[in-house]
Amino acid sequence: MRGVVFDGKQVQVVEDLEIRDPGPGEVLVAISAAGLCHSDLSVIDGTIPFPPPVVLGHEGAGVVEAVGPGVTHVAPGDHVSLSTLANCGACADCDRGRPTMCRKAIGMPGQPFSRGGRPLFQFASNSAFAERTIVKAVQAVKIPADIPPTSAALIGCGVLTGVGAVLNRARVGHGESVVVIGTGGIGLNVIQGARIAGAGTIVAVDANPAKEAVARQFGATHFIDASAVPDSPAAVREILPTGADHAFECVGSVKLIRQAVDLLDRHGQAILLGVPGFKEEASFMVSSMYLDKTIMGCRYGSSRPQRDIALYAELYRQGRLLLDELVTETYPVEDFAKAVDDARHGRVARGVLTF
């Protein structure tokens, strides 16, 4: 079968990938569509260290092809959106409703794939850039069959992360102010999460002026072109003179993390969603934190995928959550290189591979 493999030096689309049968508590899914996320690019450029060879992809949707013993909540033929969260369901964090903190879900990549008899790792417990993949049962969330797979694929990462950061982690309140730094796939979902939460002022900041139209479509009340404004924080202050209640950094720049902190009003929260290099350090004025400000990390939107994916699918069907509008371009998997080039040059909100 076809799949996208990174061998530690280069990426290639192969046709001789093999996958084993699902075991107990596992689900075999035929992938219909998979979004290209910045995290996939980060594996390729080394920002996210991951053992090669690995089958890439982690934002997918498809149809259940087979289930292993003990799986009852999905069956062959069901349409599913996949999460990357292979949490155990039994530890203290899972029991508290914090599956993103499950230690058994992090740093333990499996090897369900093989090629020429050699095992390949699975990225983010998912590997959606393959015609078929195996996930733990908890990762497969049944969704209505009428949701287009190109849209459904985006729920499992970009939407869970961006919208979840607003609703689950920051808990943005009605009428509060929000600044979103970076309006890529994650940033746009933060913007629409803020809109759904009822935020009063939503300021989007991006260095690409072409992003303004889509940022406003998703709910931004203001847009600042950082490439044309010498001092974008000052431009934000013109809109929010006392600062923001919430500032989301969605780029992964330590400089912009500092800006997010500096833009906060008293009792404000800076939420970090972008991923800098693993050894990079950010700084801030310690004295400013005594005004009850908070810097918050956020893993995967602090989500509970079995609950949240179903919720977001329903919000989409009600017309409250935009998914189709996130998909700027679709590519057959053979055009992976073009999809990567478009993503790296900011030509797409989200590019989606199809099988």
C-alpha positions in Angstrom: 0.0 0.0 0.0 1.0 3.6 -0.4 2.4 5.8 2.4 4.7 8.7 3.2 7.9 7.5 4.8 10.7 9.6 6.4 14.0 7.7 6.7 15.8 10.3 8.8 17.2 12.1 5.7 14.5 12.3 3.1 10.8 11.8 2.6 9.4 9.6 -0.1 6.0 8.3 -1.1 6.3 4.5 -1.3 3.9 1.8 -2.6 5.2 -1.2 -0.8 4.2 -0.4 2.8 2.7 -3.3 4.8 0.6 -3.3 8.0 -0.2 -6.0 10.4 -3.7 -7.0 11.5 -5.3 -5.3 14.4 -4.7 -6.8 17.8 -6.9 -6.7 21.0 -8.2 -3.2 21.6 -7.1 -1.9 18.1 -8.8 -0.6 15.0 -7.7 -0.9 11.4 -8.8 2.2 9.5 -8.7 2.8 5.7 -7.6 6.5 5.5 -9.7 8.7 3.2 -8.0 12.0 3.9 -5.2 13.4 6.1 -4.3 17.0 6.8 -0.7 18.2 6.5 0.2 19.8 9.9 3.2 21.8 11.0 4.1 18.9 13.3 4.7 16.6 10.3 7.1 19.2 8.9 8.8 19.5 12.3 9.7 15.8 12.2 11.3 16.3 8.8 13.3 19.4 9.8 14.3 17.9 13.2 12.4 20.3 15.4 10.5 17.3 16.8 12.9 14.5 17.3 11.4 11.1 16.3 13.1 7.8 15.5 13.2 6.9 11.8 12.1 5.2 9.6 8.7 6.5 10.3 5.3 6.7 8.5 4.2 10.3 8.8 0.8 11.9 9.3 -1.4 12.4 12.4 -4.5 14.3 11.3 -6.8 11.8 9.5 -10.2 10.4 8.9 -11.4 7.3 7.2 -13.6 4.2 7.5 -13.1 1.3 9.9 -12.0 -1.8 8.0 -11.5 -4.2 10.9 -11.5 -4.3 14.7 -9.5 -6.4 17.2 -11.0 -8.3 20.1 -12.6 -6.2 22.7 -13.5 -3.2 20.5 -17.3 -2.5 20.6 -17.8 1.2 20.1 -16.9 1.2 16.4 -17.4 -1.5 13.8 -16.4 -2.1 10.2 -18.0 0.5 7.9 -18.1 3.3 10.6 -16.7 6.7 9.6 -14.2 7.9 12.1 -12.0 10.8 12.9 -8.7 9.9 14.5 -7.0 11.4 17.5 -3.3 11.1 18.3 -4.0 10.5 21.9 -3.4 6.8 22.6 -4.1 7.2 26.3 -4.4 4.2 28.5 -7.8 5.1 30.2 -6.8 3.7 33.5 -4.1 5.9 35.1 -4.7 8.7 37.6 -4.6 11.4 34.9 -7.0 9.5 32.6 -9.3 8.9 35.6 -9.3 12.7 36.4 -10.4 13.4 32.8 -6.9 14.6 31.7 -6.0 12.1 29.0 -3.5 14.5 27.4 -1.4 14.0 30.5 -1.4 10.2 30.3 2.3 9.1 30.5 1.6 5.9 28.6 0.4 8.0 25.6 3.7 9.8 25.2 7.1 8.6 23.9 6.2 5.0 23.2 5.9 4.7 19.4 4.8 1.4 18.0 5.8 -0.3 14.8 2.7 -1.7 13.1 4.2 -1.0 9.6 6.9 -2.8 7.7 8.6 -2.4 4.4 10.7 -5.1 2.9 10.7 -7.0 6.2 12.0 -4.0 8.1 9.7 -2.4 10.8 8.7 1.3 10.6 7.6 3.5 13.5 4.2 5.1 13.7 4.2 8.9 14.2 2.0 10.3 17.0 0.4 6.8 17.4 -1.5 7.6 14.2 0.5 7.7 10.8 -2.4 9.0 8.8 -0.3 9.4 5.6 -0.9 5.7 4.7 -3.7 4.0 2.9 -4.4 2.1 6.2 -3.3 2.6 9.7 -3.8 0.9 13.1 -4.9 2.9 16.2 -5.9 2.1 19.7 -9.7 1.9 20.0 -9.8 5.1 22.1 -8.3 7.0 19.2 -11.1 6.2 16.7 -14.1 8.4 17.2 -17.3 7.7 15.3 -18.6 10.6 13.3 -21.6 11.1 11.0 -21.0 9.7 7.5 -22.2 12.9 5.9 -19.2 14.9 7.0 -16.7 15.2 4.1 -13.5 13.2 5.0 -11.3 16.2 3.9 -13.0 18.2 6.6 -13.4 15.5 9.2 -9.7 14.8 9.0 -8.9 18.2 10.5 -10.9 17.7 13.6 -8.4 15.2 15.1 -5.5 17.7 15.4 -5.9 21.3 14.3 -9.5 21.7 15.6 -8.9 19.8 18.8 -5.8 21.8 19.5 -7.0 25.3 18.6 -10.6 25.2 19.6 -9.8 23.1 22.6 -7.1 25.5 23.8 -9.9 28.2 24.0 -12.7 26.2 25.5 -10.8 23.7 27.7 -7.6 25.3 28.7 -8.0 29.1 28.6 -11.8 28.9 29.2 -12.4 32.2 27.4 -15.4 33.9 28.8 -18.2 35.8 27.1 -17.1 39.3 26.1 -13.4 38.8 26.9 -10.6 39.9 24.6 -8.3 37.6 22.7 -5.1 38.1 20.7 -4.1 35.3 18.3 -0.5 35.5 17.1 -0.2 33.4 13.9 -3.2 32.5 11.7 -2.2 29.2 10.3 -4.3 26.1 10.8 -4.0 26.2 14.6 -4.5 30.0 14.8 -7.6 29.9 12.7 -9.1 27.3 15.0 -8.2 29.5 18.1 -10.0 32.4 16.4 -13.2 30.3 15.8 -12.9 28.8 19.2 -12.9 32.4 20.6 -15.9 33.3 18.4 -17.8 30.2 19.7 -16.9 31.1 23.3 -18.4 34.6 22.8 -15.2 36.7 23.0 -15.9 40.4 22.4 -12.7 41.4 20.7 -10.5 39.0 18.7 -7.3 40.5 17.3 -5.4 38.3 14.7 -1.8 39.1 14.1 0.1 37.7 11.1 3.0 38.7 8.9 1.1 37.6 5.8 -1.5 40.2 4.8 -3.3 37.6 2.6 -4.4 35.9 5.8 -6.7 38.8 6.7 -9.8 37.7 4.8 -9.8 34.1 6.2 -9.0 35.3 9.7 -12.1 37.6 9.6 -14.2 34.8 8.1 -13.3 32.6 11.1 -14.2 35.4 13.6 -11.4 37.9 14.0 -12.8 41.4 14.7 -9.4 43.0 13.9 -6.3 42.1 11.8 -2.8 43.4 12.2 -0.3 42.9 9.3 2.9 42.4 11.2 4.9 42.8 8.0 3.6 46.4 7.5 3.6 47.6 11.1 7.0 48.4 12.7 5.6 47.6 16.2 2.8 45.1 16.1 2.4 45.0 19.9 1.8 48.8 19.9 -0.8 48.2 17.2 -2.5 45.7 19.4 -2.4 48.2 22.3 -4.2 50.7 20.1 -7.1 48.3 20.0 -6.8 47.0 23.6 -5.2 49.8 25.6 -5.0 47.9 28.9 -4.0 44.6 27.2 -5.7 41.3 26.4 -7.5 38.8 28.6 -6.0 36.0 26.6 -3.0 35.9 24.1 -2.4 32.7 22.1 1.0 32.2 20.5 0.5 29.8 17.6 3.8 30.2 15.7 6.5 28.6 18.0 8.8 31.7 18.3 10.3 32.6 21.6 10.2 36.3 20.6 6.5 36.0 19.9 6.0 34.2 23.2 7.5 37.2 24.9 5.2 39.5 23.0 2.2 37.4 24.0 3.1 37.8 27.7 3.7 41.5 27.3 0.3 42.0 25.7 -1.6 40.7 28.7 -3.9 42.8 30.8 -4.0 42.2 34.6 -5.1 38.7 35.3 -4.4 37.8 31.7 -3.3 34.5 30.3 -0.7 33.7 27.7 -1.4 30.3 26.1 1.5 28.6 24.2 0.5 26.5 21.3 3.4 26.9 18.8 6.3 24.6 19.3 9.8 26.2 19.3 12.9 24.0 19.2 13.1 21.7 22.2 16.1 23.5 23.7 15.0 27.0 23.2 14.3 29.3 26.1 11.9 32.3 26.4 12.2 35.2 28.8 9.7 37.6 30.5 9.6 40.3 33.1 9.1 38.5 36.3 7.6 41.7 38.0 4.7 41.7 35.5 3.5 38.3 36.7 2.6 39.7 40.1 -0.5 41.2 38.5 -2.0 37.8 38.5 -0.9 37.0 35.0 -0.4 33.4 33.9 1.7 31.6 31.2 0.0 28.4 30.2 1.3 25.4 28.3 -1.3 23.5 26.4 -1.0 20.0 25.0 -3.4 19.0 22.3 -6.1 21.5 23.4 -6.4 19.8 26.8 -8.9 17.7 24.9 -10.9 14.6 25.7 -11.1 13.3 22.1 -14.1 10.9 22.5 -16.1 13.8 23.9 -14.7 16.7 22.0 -14.5 15.3 18.4 -18.2 14.3 18.7 -19.0 17.8 19.9 -17.1 19.5 17.2 -18.7 17.3 14.5 -22.1 18.4 15.8 -21.1 22.1 15.9 -20.0 21.7 12.2 -23.4 20.2 11.3 -25.0 23.2 13.0 -23.0 25.6 11.0 -21.2 27.0 14.0 -17.8 25.4 13.4 -16.0 26.0 10.1 -14.2 23.0 8.6 -14.7 23.1 4.8 -13.3 26.6 4.9 -10.0 25.4 6.5 -9.2 23.2 3.5 -7.4 25.4 1.0 -6.1 22.7 -1.2 -6.4 18.9 -1.6 -3.6 16.8 -3.1 -3.3 13.1 -4.1 -0.7 11.6 -1.8 1.7 11.4 -4.7 1.9 15.2 -4.6 3.2 15.2 -1.1 6.2 17.4 -2.0 4.0 20.1 -3.5 1.8 20.0 -0.4 4.9 20.5 1.8 6.1 23.4 -0.3 2.7 25.1 -0.2 2.5 24.7 3.6 6.1 26.0 4.2 5.4 29.1 2.1 2.1 29.9 3.8 0.0 29.4 0.7 -2.6 27.3 2.5 -4.5 27.3 5.7 -4.5 23.5 5.6 -3.6 21.2 2.7 -5.2 17.8 2.8 -3.8 14.6 1.2 -6.3 12.2 -0.3 -6.1 8.4 -0.9 
